[in-house]
Amino acid sequence: MSKKLLIVDDSPSVRQMVEMTLKGAGYAVKTASDGQAALNLCKTEMFDFVLTDQNMPNMDGITLIKSLRAMPSYARVPLIVLTTEAGENMKQKGKAAGATGWMVKPFDPKKLLEVVAKVLR
């Protein structure tokens, strides 16, 4: 059975590029346009991996990660932030919230697939 991945980004073009990259590698992918929509999805479905943007309306990525980590079913799920934010301070906030890793946009599809494969092992 293929792994279920959730992509969270307020940019339709980024969601589409990430989704195409991951579906092309055989993953089952769902998308959400902000953290609140993603959190609602995660309350009804279980995902093996969540990739989230940081800066989004309604709920940002770090708040989403904190919310997911508070749910027992998401305590060990890899949560990766994919964002334009490259500052060390923001990365530390992500780590403190429970992020598994941090990737900076624009993303390299090959690198994204490597990271996903690595954290899903």
FENLIN-V627734 format. One record per run of one state. SS is the DSSP state (h for helix, s for strand, l for the rest). FROM is the first residue (numbers start at 1). LEN is the number of residues. If there is no record, write none. Layout:
SS|FROM|LEN  SS|FROM|LEN
This chain:
l|1|3  s|4|5  l|9|3  h|12|13  l|25|3  s|28|5  l|33|2  h|35|10  l|45|4  s|49|4  l|53|8  h|61|9  l|70|2  h|72|3  l|75|3  s|78|6  l|84|4  h|88|10  l|98|3  s|101|4  l|105|4  h|109|12  l|121|1
